[in-house]
């Protein structure tokens, strides 16, 4: 293989390795598989422990349908919804506001006696006890702020009694016997400085616990928290009037009770509002009936008095077509007068300034006036409904009051117009009636007087009967519970909603179990400043890496016969072959072995590389030129001679020959070594001297390979003095020991050509 072919193969290998960075990354993860397993077990253990303390919340849902109130008729006989100025969506939104009001939720908390949180101390983890799990209920009559700093310990003593102990903040638990009592019976009213309450026994309880801890809660804050944090009410479909109620609660039984009670309280509230409105209508009609009854009695007395004064028993009229026309005009006149009185009554009520009462639109024939009165009544109903849930300064309340004021002015204006029109009609009818009266000159005046009295009597009788009928219709609305909604689904617990939280936490635990090792591995890589593999060298330098020497697991410092098959020996053989391929045409004979710092294994490499070269029948000599750490002879297992390189270089009379300093290595006839010697020298001066040149010339003549174990390049300049004798420089990089920044040294060596043929050897892989 030529040098060009070898370098092409090296570059191809490098490109292939770069293409498999993902594979290398996965391999780095697989090396830490134990870390991943431990992390997974730790986080799963944390997850299962956390489950014991985790409060699982479930979604409790209910669905109601708001009814269209077309069948609800008020005392005027008009449809309350047909002319509703509020759209269906606005009506639904208003009802949602009512359902999400804190006041409504507070009434639910009161009805379910949720002012007290009851805990069984022997149950782990701490869980609120509710419903059938509780042998008693705490009914609070009155509560004071001190109660929120008080904890009660209740112990069931028997079928009908219990003991009570109190604990205040910063005050130890004390028996209530200090106040005169210790044991109480169920249903006994307990009066304390922090409140008045009593315990009611739950006969349906299945609990076997006998001790419980009771903590008082601010019911207003509790209701506010439920509404703001746990309750969600929304419209299922914008084109429908179906409302979905969702409550998050850890106790399913408690959550279902809250939702069902919320719906019931909402229906009860709507019923009371409608019932109150119906009662007001009945009261108004009763007042009118009383007035009409007195007027009717007066007219009947006038009829009786007229007949008595004129000694009349009966009056027979000749029924002719003339009389029929007269009767028709009388009927029209009577209808117009009735309507005029009704309009006068409405005008008087409006001018009295009663802004909270509704207006009765009996016998009003004007479509415009009827519409205005109906709109006014509906706004009054909506105002009273919102008045129970929102303050007077609420924008909705202000808007309704403005609309009522505007409608009141419009109604008065329309009343004036209608009255003027009626008076004109009455005048016209009266004129025509007078014309007929003139034509009835033959009818006695007493007949005319009697007809007038009878006509007034008929008007009042008809009006009385009409009001009596409407009074009965309004009375039917009182006490009749007709909900404005229908329950589609009662409260149902979605148990799957609770498991979703557990699945989420499990997923988070698994992700953390995976993320922690990944983070540690990448952080370790990020913080690492050591050379870990061949890739680290190839990424940071252009110098070729021709071999990797495996880690030496034994205590032996040199490869002996019989270990040629070991990975360590094969590594040195591979380096020898690669050197032959790369440098075969460059007549490489002298090889310098160096490194950046001490401890990277250059002496170990020099010794074993010499053995590897000598095994191929080449005659090899190794020079020990690291004057700061001379360990070569010792590594080869030989005894140092009296003379060495320093002695040869410092001799004045040439009394020491090369053979005098050569140390033959046992069990290897082709391998020799030369120790550093016993003389103190200046390496930079001595290695550049003529004596050193003579030594290198003689060694080149006698040996095939000369290996120089030199001092590190990073700290000393001695080694650079040897560059003129070397044909190749082997730079030792020890895995997990050499620093990445030390690779700059070999880059500098190559770029500035300080040594011929620089090559990197990876050691201790």
Secondary structure, DSSP 8 states (H G I E B T S, - for coil): --HHHHHHHHHHHHHHHHHTHHHHHHHHHHHTHHHHHHHHHHHHHHHHHHHHH----EEEEEEEEE---TT-B-TT--BTTTT-SS-HHHHHHHHHHHHT-HHHHHHHHHHTTTTEEEE-TTSSS--B--GGG-SEEEEEEEE-GGGGGEEEEEEE-SSSEEEEEEEETTS--EEGGGGT-SEEETT--EEETTEEEEEEE-TT------EEEEEE--HHHHHHHIIIIIEEEEES-TTS-EEEEEEEESSHHHHHHHHHHHHHHHHHHHHHHHHHHHHHHHHHHHHHHHHHHHHHHHHHHHHHHHHHHTT-S-------HHHHHHHHHHHHHHHHHHHHHHHHHHHHHHHTT--SS----TT---HHHHHHHHHHHHHHHHHHHHHTTS-TTSHHHHHHHHHHHHHHHHHHHHHHHHHHHHHHHHHHHHHHHHHHHHHTTTS-HHHHHHHHHHHHHHHHHHHHHHHHHHHHHHHHHTT----SEEEEEEEEEEHHHHHHHHHHHHHHHHHHHHHHHHHHHHHHHHH--B--SHHHHHHH--S-EEEE-----SS-SS--TT-TTSHHHHHHHHHHHHHHHHHTTTT--EEEEEESSTTSSHHHHHHHHHHHHHTTT--EEEEE--TTS--HHHHTT----S--HHHHHH-SS----HHHHEEE-TT-TTEEEE---SS---HHHHTTSHHHHHHHHHHHHH-SEEEEE---TTT-SGGGGGGGG-SEEEEEEETTTSBGGGHHHHHHHHHTT-SSSEEEEEE--
